[in-house]
Amino acid sequence: MGVELGHLEPAEPAPTDAADLAWYFTATGHTVDATFRDFWQNRGGLYTFGYPIGPAFTDANGRRVQYFERTRLEYHPENADSEYSILLGLLGEELLQQEQSGRR
Protein backbone atom coordinates (compact mmCIF):
# COMPACT_ATOMS: atom_id res chain seq x y z
CA MET A 1 0.00 0.00 0.00
CA GLY A 2 2.97 2.31 0.58
CA VAL A 3 3.88 2.06 -3.11
CA GLU A 4 0.26 2.56 -4.13
CA LEU A 5 0.16 5.77 -2.10
CA GLY A 6 3.18 7.14 -3.95
CA HIS A 7 5.83 6.76 -1.24
CA LEU A 8 8.31 4.76 -3.35
CA GLU A 9 11.58 6.71 -3.49
CA PRO A 10 14.45 6.24 -5.96
CA ALA A 11 17.06 3.71 -4.87
CA GLU A 12 20.01 4.90 -2.82
CA PRO A 13 23.58 3.60 -2.98
CA ALA A 14 24.37 0.72 -0.64
CA PRO A 15 25.81 1.89 2.70
CA THR A 16 29.51 1.41 3.33
CA ASP A 17 29.09 0.61 7.03
CA ALA A 18 28.86 -3.18 7.52
CA ALA A 19 26.16 -2.89 10.22
CA ASP A 20 23.94 -0.80 7.94
CA LEU A 21 24.71 -2.94 4.90
CA ALA A 22 23.07 -5.90 6.65
CA TRP A 23 19.80 -3.92 6.62
CA TYR A 24 20.04 -2.77 2.99
CA PHE A 25 17.79 -4.38 0.38
CA THR A 26 18.94 -4.28 -3.22
CA ALA A 27 15.36 -5.00 -4.36
CA THR A 28 14.38 -1.44 -3.46
CA GLY A 29 17.71 0.22 -2.75
CA HIS A 30 16.77 1.20 0.80
CA THR A 31 17.83 0.38 4.33
CA VAL A 32 15.65 -0.30 7.36
CA ASP A 33 16.45 2.69 9.56
CA ALA A 34 18.17 1.93 12.89
CA THR A 35 15.19 3.44 14.72
CA PHE A 36 12.92 0.67 13.43
CA ARG A 37 15.18 -2.37 13.12
CA ASP A 38 14.29 -4.22 16.32
CA PHE A 39 10.57 -3.55 15.88
CA TRP A 40 10.65 -4.59 12.21
CA GLN A 41 12.63 -7.77 12.85
CA ASN A 42 10.76 -8.87 15.99
CA ARG A 43 7.34 -8.50 14.40
CA GLY A 44 7.76 -10.38 11.15
CA GLY A 45 10.24 -8.31 9.17
CA LEU A 46 10.11 -8.70 5.42
CA TYR A 47 7.19 -11.12 5.50
CA THR A 48 4.97 -8.78 7.52
CA PHE A 49 6.02 -5.28 6.47
CA GLY A 50 7.72 -5.78 3.13
CA TYR A 51 10.80 -3.99 1.86
CA PRO A 52 11.65 -0.43 2.89
CA ILE A 53 10.59 1.78 -0.02
CA GLY A 54 12.24 5.01 1.06
CA PRO A 55 14.59 6.43 3.65
CA ALA A 56 13.42 7.39 7.13
CA PHE A 57 12.60 11.07 7.59
CA THR A 58 11.20 13.43 10.19
CA ASP A 59 7.61 14.45 9.49
CA ALA A 60 5.88 17.75 10.25
CA ASN A 61 4.99 16.48 13.74
CA GLY A 62 8.64 15.78 14.59
CA ARG A 63 8.24 12.02 14.34
CA ARG A 64 10.72 9.70 12.65
CA VAL A 65 8.83 7.88 9.88
CA GLN A 66 9.69 5.22 7.32
CA TYR A 67 7.50 3.68 4.64
CA PHE A 68 7.55 0.00 3.73
CA GLU A 69 5.64 -1.90 1.07
CA ARG A 70 2.82 -2.71 3.49
CA THR A 71 3.09 -0.20 6.30
CA ARG A 72 4.42 3.05 7.69
CA LEU A 73 6.39 2.86 10.92
CA GLU A 74 6.40 5.90 13.19
CA TYR A 75 8.65 6.63 16.16
CA HIS A 76 6.74 8.52 18.88
CA PRO A 77 9.28 10.11 21.23
CA GLU A 78 6.52 10.99 23.69
CA ASN A 79 6.15 7.23 24.28
CA ALA A 80 9.90 6.53 24.39
CA ASP A 81 9.79 4.64 27.68
CA SER A 82 6.93 2.36 26.69
CA GLU A 83 6.12 -0.42 24.27
CA TYR A 84 4.27 2.17 22.17
CA SER A 85 7.31 4.14 21.05
CA ILE A 86 6.93 2.69 17.55
CA LEU A 87 3.46 2.58 16.05
CA LEU A 88 2.03 1.58 12.69
CA GLY A 89 0.80 4.40 10.49
CA LEU A 90 -2.75 4.46 9.18
CA LEU A 91 -2.15 3.76 5.49
CA GLY A 92 -5.75 2.77 4.88
CA GLU A 93 -6.89 6.14 6.20
CA GLU A 94 -4.31 7.89 4.03
CA LEU A 95 -5.52 5.98 0.97
CA LEU A 96 -9.14 6.84 1.72
CA GLN A 97 -8.28 10.53 2.09
CA GLN A 98 -6.47 10.51 -1.26
CA GLU A 99 -9.40 8.81 -2.98
CA GLN A 100 -11.89 11.25 -1.49
CA SER A 101 -9.84 14.25 -2.52
CA GLY A 102 -9.42 12.88 -6.06
CA ARG A 103 -5.62 12.83 -5.84
CA ARG A 104 -5.39 9.18 -6.74
C-alpha positions in Angstrom: 0.0 0.0 0.0 3.0 2.3 0.6 3.9 2.1 -3.1 0.3 2.6 -4.1 0.2 5.8 -2.1 3.2 7.1 -3.9 5.8 6.8 -1.2 8.3 4.8 -3.3 11.6 6.7 -3.5 14.4 6.2 -6.0 17.1 3.7 -4.9 20.0 4.9 -2.8 23.6 3.6 -3.0 24.4 0.7 -0.6 25.8 1.9 2.7 29.5 1.4 3.3 29.1 0.6 7.0 28.9 -3.2 7.5 26.2 -2.9 10.2 23.9 -0.8 7.9 24.7 -2.9 4.9 23.1 -5.9 6.6 19.8 -3.9 6.6 20.0 -2.8 3.0 17.8 -4.4 0.4 18.9 -4.3 -3.2 15.4 -5.0 -4.4 14.4 -1.4 -3.5 17.7 0.2 -2.8 16.8 1.2 0.8 17.8 0.4 4.3 15.7 -0.3 7.4 16.5 2.7 9.6 18.2 1.9 12.9 15.2 3.4 14.7 12.9 0.7 13.4 15.2 -2.4 13.1 14.3 -4.2 16.3 10.6 -3.6 15.9 10.7 -4.6 12.2 12.6 -7.8 12.8 10.8 -8.9 16.0 7.3 -8.5 14.4 7.8 -10.4 11.2 10.2 -8.3 9.2 10.1 -8.7 5.4 7.2 -11.1 5.5 5.0 -8.8 7.5 6.0 -5.3 6.5 7.7 -5.8 3.1 10.8 -4.0 1.9 11.7 -0.4 2.9 10.6 1.8 0.0 12.2 5.0 1.1 14.6 6.4 3.7 13.4 7.4 7.1 12.6 11.1 7.6 11.2 13.4 10.2 7.6 14.4 9.5 5.9 17.8 10.2 5.0 16.5 13.7 8.6 15.8 14.6 8.2 12.0 14.3 10.7 9.7 12.7 8.8 7.9 9.9 9.7 5.2 7.3 7.5 3.7 4.6 7.6 0.0 3.7 5.6 -1.9 1.1 2.8 -2.7 3.5 3.1 -0.2 6.3 4.4 3.0 7.7 6.4 2.9 10.9 6.4 5.9 13.2 8.6 6.6 16.2 6.7 8.5 18.9 9.3 10.1 21.2 6.5 11.0 23.7 6.1 7.2 24.3 9.9 6.5 24.4 9.8 4.6 27.7 6.9 2.4 26.7 6.1 -0.4 24.3 4.3 2.2 22.2 7.3 4.1 21.1 6.9 2.7 17.6 3.5 2.6 16.1 2.0 1.6 12.7 0.8 4.4 10.5 -2.7 4.5 9.2 -2.1 3.8 5.5 -5.8 2.8 4.9 -6.9 6.1 6.2 -4.3 7.9 4.0 -5.5 6.0 1.0 -9.1 6.8 1.7 -8.3 10.5 2.1 -6.5 10.5 -1.3 -9.4 8.8 -3.0 -11.9 11.2 -1.5 -9.8 14.2 -2.5 -9.4 12.9 -6.1 -5.6 12.8 -5.8 -5.4 9.2 -6.7 
